[in-house]
Amino acid sequence: MVEASGLSTNAYINECVFGRVRHRPAERKALGELLANAAQIKAALHQMNISGSAAHSIELERACEDLVLIRNGIMRLLGRRS
């Protein structure tokens, strides 16, 4: 069961005994990629905001705020502070 979990023996025991859910390596990688993608999108939106019209500025700022929420959620899932 330890091998099937993808966790180290110690991590598997901790998960079973204490209920601490650790992300498998593939999950951690996927969360890291999502975090990087969110950062790229935010940077692109920021660039659009600088070069765009004032009418779109509010919508772009809201989108950036939403991306911050997504980033914070991913960071929490990874067990890190945002």
C-alpha positions as CSV (number, residue, x, y, z in Angstrom):
1,M,0.0,0.0,0.0
2,V,2.9,2.3,0.7
3,E,4.2,1.9,-2.9
4,A,0.8,2.5,-4.4
5,S,0.4,5.7,-2.4
6,G,3.5,7.2,-4.0
7,L,4.6,8.4,-0.6
8,S,7.6,7.6,1.5
9,T,7.0,5.1,4.2
10,N,7.2,7.8,6.9
11,A,4.8,10.1,5.0
12,Y,2.4,7.2,4.5
13,I,2.4,6.3,8.2
14,N,1.8,9.9,9.1
15,E,-1.1,10.1,6.7
16,C,-2.7,7.0,8.1
17,V,-2.1,7.7,11.8
18,F,-2.5,11.5,12.0
19,G,-4.7,12.1,8.9
20,R,-2.1,14.4,7.4
21,V,-2.7,14.4,3.7
22,R,0.5,14.9,1.8
23,H,0.4,15.6,-1.9
24,R,1.9,13.0,-4.1
25,P,4.8,14.1,-6.3
26,A,2.6,14.4,-9.4
27,E,0.1,16.5,-7.5
28,R,2.8,18.8,-6.1
29,K,4.2,19.2,-9.6
30,A,0.7,20.0,-11.0
31,L,0.1,22.5,-8.3
32,G,3.4,24.1,-8.9
33,E,2.6,24.4,-12.6
34,L,-0.7,26.0,-11.9
35,L,1.0,28.5,-9.6
36,A,3.5,29.4,-12.4
37,N,0.7,29.7,-14.9
38,A,-1.3,32.0,-12.6
39,A,1.8,34.2,-12.2
40,Q,2.3,34.4,-16.0
41,I,-1.4,35.3,-16.5
42,K,-1.2,38.0,-13.9
43,A,2.0,39.4,-15.5
44,A,0.3,39.5,-18.9
45,L,-2.8,41.2,-17.4
46,H,-0.6,43.7,-15.7
47,Q,1.2,44.4,-19.1
48,M,-2.2,44.8,-20.8
49,N,-3.3,47.2,-18.1
50,I,-0.3,49.4,-18.6
51,S,-0.7,49.5,-22.4
52,G,-4.5,49.4,-22.5
53,S,-7.4,51.8,-22.1
54,A,-8.7,53.1,-18.8
55,A,-12.1,51.4,-19.5
56,H,-10.5,48.0,-19.2
57,S,-8.4,48.9,-16.2
58,I,-11.0,48.0,-13.6
59,E,-11.8,44.6,-15.2
60,L,-8.1,43.8,-15.4
61,E,-7.6,44.7,-11.8
62,R,-10.4,42.4,-10.8
63,A,-8.9,39.6,-12.8
64,C,-5.6,40.2,-11.0
65,E,-7.3,40.1,-7.7
66,D,-8.9,36.7,-8.6
67,L,-5.5,35.4,-9.6
68,V,-4.2,36.4,-6.2
69,L,-7.0,34.4,-4.6
70,I,-6.1,31.4,-6.8
71,R,-2.4,31.7,-5.9
72,N,-3.2,31.9,-2.2
73,G,-5.3,28.8,-2.4
74,I,-2.6,26.9,-4.3
75,M,0.0,28.0,-1.7
76,R,-2.3,26.8,1.1
77,L,-2.6,23.4,-0.6
78,L,1.1,23.2,-0.9
79,G,1.4,24.0,2.8
80,R,3.2,27.3,2.2
81,R,2.5,30.8,3.3
82,S,1.4,33.3,0.6
